[in-house]
């Protein structure tokens, strides 16, 4: 089951860049829908599904780490001369997060059981907004080939995390792991909010708003998962 879970996780990650690449050059209406969708999906997903679990583990410092990730990437991105550094940091964040995702899939699918399917669905489904963010960040700067290369790197780390999953989670410091995830979520928020100041032109306002609404609704209905440490604990204690 793990092989199928990793495959679907990688495919879900690839959905975002693929959709953005197909929509590239198809006019402002398509861009308005996609931008609205990303802006509606990612912040809502983090606020409703991820931040509460991080807060349960880290307390108020979870918000501080998230803000640090957001502000830190904003500062690095402010100068055009630092754009490559900012992009590298963001891709690195996705890479680390992908490694943890692979490890979580390995733990969630171990031994099968009633927990395996819902946990796997939840872990896989949130790769779609990650892929959308990767595409949003990389496509305008590096084109389809560069974006595909970065996506393949992140996908490879999912597989590596799955192979060494249980050992990775067993030796990871819980607070450090959650702090890294919070920093990464802040960086992802920065990417999601970037370059949306001119999103809703009068001509495309309805389409952009529709995309935003659909993204927010999807964030609400996506399967919810426990945080990584809780997922690992749940599976380990099963008979």
C-alpha positions as CSV (number, residue, x, y, z in Angstrom):
1,X,0.0,0.0,0.0
2,X,2.9,2.4,0.7
3,X,4.0,2.3,-3.0
4,X,0.5,3.4,-4.1
5,X,0.3,6.1,-1.4
6,X,3.7,7.5,-2.4
7,X,2.7,7.4,-6.1
8,X,-0.6,9.2,-5.5
9,X,1.2,11.8,-3.2
10,X,3.6,12.6,-6.0
11,X,0.8,12.8,-8.6
12,X,-1.1,15.1,-6.3
13,X,2.0,17.3,-6.0
14,X,2.4,17.4,-9.8
15,X,-1.2,18.5,-10.3
16,X,-0.6,22.1,-9.3
17,X,2.4,22.9,-11.6
18,X,0.8,21.0,-14.5
19,X,-2.5,23.0,-14.3
20,X,-0.5,26.3,-14.0
21,X,1.7,25.3,-17.0
22,X,-1.4,24.4,-19.1
23,X,-3.1,27.7,-18.2
24,X,0.0,29.8,-18.9
25,X,-0.5,32.2,-21.8
26,X,-4.3,31.5,-22.0
27,X,-5.3,35.0,-21.0
28,X,-6.0,37.0,-17.9
29,X,-9.3,35.2,-17.1
30,X,-7.5,31.9,-16.5
31,X,-4.9,33.6,-14.4
32,X,-7.6,35.3,-12.3
33,X,-9.3,32.0,-11.6
34,X,-6.0,30.2,-10.7
35,X,-4.7,33.1,-8.6
36,X,-8.0,33.4,-6.8
37,X,-8.0,29.6,-6.2
38,X,-4.5,29.7,-4.7
39,X,-5.3,32.7,-2.5
40,X,-8.5,31.1,-1.2
41,X,-7.1,27.6,-0.7
42,X,-3.7,27.9,0.9
43,X,-4.4,30.5,3.7
44,X,-7.6,28.7,4.7
45,X,-6.0,25.3,4.7
46,X,-3.2,26.5,6.9
47,X,-5.5,28.5,9.3
48,X,-8.2,25.8,9.6
49,X,-6.3,22.6,9.3
50,X,-2.6,23.0,10.1
51,X,-2.2,25.8,12.6
52,X,-4.5,24.4,15.2
53,X,-2.4,21.2,15.4
54,X,0.8,23.2,15.5
55,X,-0.7,25.4,18.3
56,X,-1.5,22.2,20.3
57,X,2.1,21.2,20.1
58,X,4.0,24.5,20.4
59,X,1.5,26.9,22.0
60,X,1.7,30.5,21.1
61,X,5.2,30.0,19.7
62,X,3.6,28.3,16.7
63,X,2.1,31.6,15.6
64,X,5.5,33.3,16.2
65,X,7.3,30.7,14.1
66,X,4.7,31.0,11.3
67,X,5.1,34.8,11.4
68,X,8.9,34.4,11.3
69,X,8.7,32.3,8.2
70,X,6.4,34.8,6.5
71,X,8.4,37.9,7.5
72,X,11.8,36.2,6.9
73,X,10.9,35.2,3.3
74,X,9.4,38.7,2.7
75,X,12.7,40.4,3.8
76,X,14.8,38.1,1.7
77,X,12.5,38.5,-1.3
78,X,12.4,42.3,-1.0
79,X,15.5,42.9,-3.1
80,X,15.6,41.6,-6.6
81,X,19.2,40.7,-6.1
82,X,18.2,38.2,-3.3
83,X,15.4,36.6,-5.4
84,X,17.4,33.5,-6.1
85,X,18.1,33.1,-2.4
86,X,14.4,33.5,-1.5
87,X,13.5,31.0,-4.2
88,X,16.1,28.5,-2.9
89,X,14.8,28.9,0.7
90,X,11.2,28.3,-0.4
91,X,12.1,25.2,-2.5
92,X,14.2,24.0,0.4
93,X,11.2,24.4,2.7
94,X,9.1,22.3,0.4
95,X,11.8,19.7,0.2
96,X,12.0,19.3,3.9
97,X,8.2,19.2,4.2
98,X,8.1,16.6,1.5
99,X,10.6,14.4,3.3
100,X,8.3,14.5,6.4
101,X,5.3,13.8,4.2
102,X,6.9,10.7,2.9
103,X,7.8,9.6,6.4
104,X,4.3,10.2,7.6
105,X,2.9,8.1,4.7
106,X,5.2,5.2,5.7
107,X,3.9,5.3,9.3
108,X,0.3,5.8,8.3
109,X,0.2,2.8,6.0
110,X,2.2,0.4,8.1
111,X,0.2,-2.7,8.9
112,X,-2.9,-1.4,7.1
113,X,-6.0,-1.2,9.4
114,X,-8.9,1.2,9.7
115,X,-6.6,4.2,10.2
116,X,-4.6,3.7,7.0
117,X,-7.0,5.0,4.3
118,X,-8.3,8.2,6.0
119,X,-4.8,9.2,7.1
120,X,-3.3,8.5,3.7
121,X,-6.1,10.5,2.0
122,X,-5.5,13.4,4.2
123,X,-1.7,13.3,3.8
124,X,-2.0,13.0,0.0
125,X,-4.7,15.7,-0.5
126,X,-2.7,18.5,1.0
127,X,0.0,18.0,-1.6
128,X,-2.2,19.7,-4.2
129,X,-1.9,23.2,-2.7
130,X,1.8,22.6,-2.2
131,X,2.1,21.9,-5.9
132,X,0.1,25.0,-6.7
133,X,2.5,27.1,-4.6
134,X,5.5,25.5,-6.3
135,X,4.1,26.3,-9.7
136,X,3.1,29.9,-8.6
137,X,6.7,30.5,-7.4
138,X,8.8,28.9,-10.1
139,X,6.9,29.0,-13.4
140,X,7.2,32.8,-14.0
141,X,11.0,32.7,-13.2
142,X,12.2,29.3,-14.5
143,X,9.6,28.1,-17.0
144,X,8.2,24.6,-17.3
145,X,11.6,22.8,-17.4
146,X,12.9,24.5,-14.2
147,X,9.6,23.9,-12.4
148,X,9.5,20.3,-13.5
149,X,13.1,19.8,-12.2
150,X,12.2,21.3,-8.8
151,X,9.0,19.3,-8.6
152,X,10.9,16.1,-9.3
153,X,13.4,16.9,-6.5
154,X,10.6,17.4,-4.0
155,X,8.9,14.2,-5.3
156,X,12.1,12.2,-4.9
157,X,12.4,13.4,-1.3
158,X,8.8,12.1,-0.7
159,X,10.0,8.7,-1.8
160,X,13.2,8.9,0.4
161,X,11.1,9.9,3.4
162,X,8.8,7.0,2.8
163,X,11.8,4.6,2.7
164,X,13.3,5.8,5.9
165,X,10.1,7.0,7.4
166,X,9.8,5.3,10.7
167,X,13.4,5.8,11.6
168,X,13.2,9.5,10.7
169,X,10.1,10.1,12.9
170,X,11.5,8.0,15.7
171,X,14.7,10.1,16.0
172,X,13.2,13.5,15.2
173,X,12.7,16.0,18.1
174,X,9.0,16.7,18.3
175,X,9.3,20.5,19.0
176,X,12.0,21.0,16.4
177,X,9.9,19.2,13.8
178,X,6.8,21.2,14.5
179,X,8.8,24.5,14.6
180,X,10.2,23.7,11.1
181,X,6.8,22.9,9.8
182,X,5.5,26.3,11.3
183,X,8.3,28.2,9.6
184,X,7.6,26.4,6.3
185,X,3.9,27.2,6.6
186,X,4.8,30.9,7.1
187,X,6.9,30.8,3.9
188,X,4.1,29.1,2.0
189,X,1.7,31.9,3.1
190,X,4.2,34.4,1.8
191,X,4.2,32.7,-1.6
192,X,0.4,32.5,-1.6
193,X,-0.1,36.2,-0.9
194,X,2.7,37.4,-3.2
195,X,1.7,39.2,-6.4
196,X,-2.0,39.3,-5.8
197,X,-2.4,43.1,-5.5
198,X,-3.7,43.4,-9.0
199,X,-5.6,40.1,-9.0
200,X,-9.1,41.4,-9.4
201,X,-9.3,43.7,-12.4
202,X,-12.8,44.8,-13.1
203,X,-13.1,42.6,-16.1
204,X,-12.0,39.4,-14.2
205,X,-13.3,40.2,-10.8
206,X,-16.1,37.6,-10.9
207,X,-13.8,34.8,-12.1
208,X,-11.1,35.6,-9.5
209,X,-13.7,35.8,-6.7
210,X,-15.2,32.5,-7.9
211,X,-11.7,30.8,-7.8
212,X,-11.1,32.2,-4.3
213,X,-14.5,31.0,-3.0
214,X,-13.9,27.5,-4.5
215,X,-10.4,27.3,-3.0
216,X,-11.7,28.3,0.5
217,X,-14.5,25.7,0.3
218,X,-12.1,23.0,-0.8
219,X,-9.8,23.8,2.2
220,X,-12.8,23.2,4.5
221,X,-13.9,19.9,2.9
222,X,-10.4,18.3,2.4
223,X,-9.9,15.3,4.7
224,X,-8.3,16.5,8.0
225,X,-5.2,14.7,9.3
226,X,-3.6,14.7,12.6
227,X,-0.2,16.3,12.9
228,X,2.9,14.2,12.1
229,X,3.8,13.2,15.6
230,X,0.2,12.3,16.6
231,X,-0.1,10.3,13.4
232,X,3.0,8.4,14.2
233,X,1.9,7.7,17.8
234,X,-1.6,6.5,16.7
235,X,-0.1,4.0,14.3
236,X,2.6,2.8,16.7
237,X,0.2,2.0,19.5
238,X,-2.1,-0.1,17.3
239,X,-2.0,-3.8,18.0
